Amino acid sequence: MKDDLILPPRPSRLKKGAVVATIVVALYGVLAYAALPWAWTHYEHQRGLKGLPMVTRTAQDIPGDPLNVGLVGSREDLARAMIAAGWSPADPITWRTSLEIAGSVLLDRPYPDAPVSPLFYLGRREDLAYEKEIGSSADRRHHVRFWKTLDSGEEGRPVWLGSATFDRGSGLSHYTGQITHHIAPDLDAERDLLIGDLVGAGMVTTLYQVSGIGPTLNGRNGEGDRYYTDGEIHMAVLVADGQKTTQVPTKLPSPGLVSLKDALWKQGANSLKK
C-alpha cells in the first residue's frame, strides 16, 4: 500500500485577498506618487523654474492672470523680437497716458501704445509690457506682460515669463468695482497668437513647453473674469541680436501624457467656443 501524499495546505481566500490587496496598494503608490507625477512634470527643458508659482497677483494681492508664455533671450533680444512681430511697447502709467487711454476708449480713437494696469509676480510688477491693437481704440487689444524670472536658464540666457491675454472691452471689476479691462476667457488662443507672430517674424529658433498652472476650466483672474487654459507655458528661444532666421524652429518634445492631455483639452476647448 502506497503512502498517501501529504499536500501543503491551500492558502485561504482571505490570505489570497490580502496578497492581491497588497499588490494593488503597492501599484497605486508607485503610480500616484512616483510614475504619474514624473510623467506629468516636464521642467527638464527649464529646470530653474521648478517650484515657482505660475499665477500673477494684483496690487490687492488677489490672484491675477496665469503665466502662459515665456521667452529666452536678453532684454534687447526680446524688444527686437516683439517689435518685429508687430507688437508695440506699452507706455508707462502717468496722468497724461491715463487721460489718453480714457479718450481712446470713450472717443473710439487709436492708441497703439496704451498703458496696461500693473500686475505682480514674485513681488515685482512687470518688467516689460507689449500690445497689439485691434479695432479703432484701446478698448480691445492683445497684450502681454513679462517678468525676468531667471538671469541664466538652460540655454545660458535670461528667461522671461509672461501673461498674454486679450482685452475684450472695458467695465467694472467684479471684485473691486474699479474701472478696468475685461479679458476674453481663452488664454491659450492669446499665447498661441503671440508665439505664432514671433515665429512668423523669424525671431524664434526653438520651441518647447514647461508646466504652468495645469488644466483650468473655470479660473478667475484679479478682476473676476473667467478664463480657461490647458495650463502649459509655451516657451520660445529668441534669435540673438535680431538676426532673423528663415529656418523652421526646432520643437522639443513634451512627455507623452502631456501631449495626450493637450490634444484632449484642445477638443474640449473647441466645444467651449461654440
Salt bridges, closest charged atoms under 4 A:
ASP61 OD1 - ARG57 NE 3.17
ASP65 OD2 - ARG145 NH1 3.79
ASP77 OD1 - ARG80 NH1 3.64
ASP77 OD2 - ARG157 NH2 2.92
GLU100 OE2 - ARG96 NH1 2.15
GLU126 OE2 - ARG125 NH2 3.81
ASP127 OD2 - ARG124 NH2 2.46
GLU131 OE1 - ARG141 NH1 3.21
ASP151 OD1 - LYS148 NZ 3.41
GLU154 OE1 - ARG47 NH2 2.99
ASP167 OD2 - ARG141 NE 2.90
ASP167 OD2 - HIS143 ND1 3.58
ASP167 OD2 - HIS181 ND1 3.80
ASP186 OD2 - LYS273 NZ 3.07
ASP188 OD1 - ARG191 NH1 3.49
GLU190 OE1 - HIS142 ND1 2.71
ASP192 OD1 - ARG191 NE 3.02
ASP192 OD1 - HIS234 ND1 3.72
ASP197 OD2 - LYS132 NZ 2.92
ASP225 OD1 - HIS174 NE2 3.58
ASP225 OD1 - HIS182 ND1 2.72
ASP230 OD1 - ARG191 NH1 2.87
GLU232 OE1 - HIS42 NE2 2.91
GLU232 OE2 - LYS261 NZ 2.73
ASP262 OD1 - LYS261 NZ 2.85
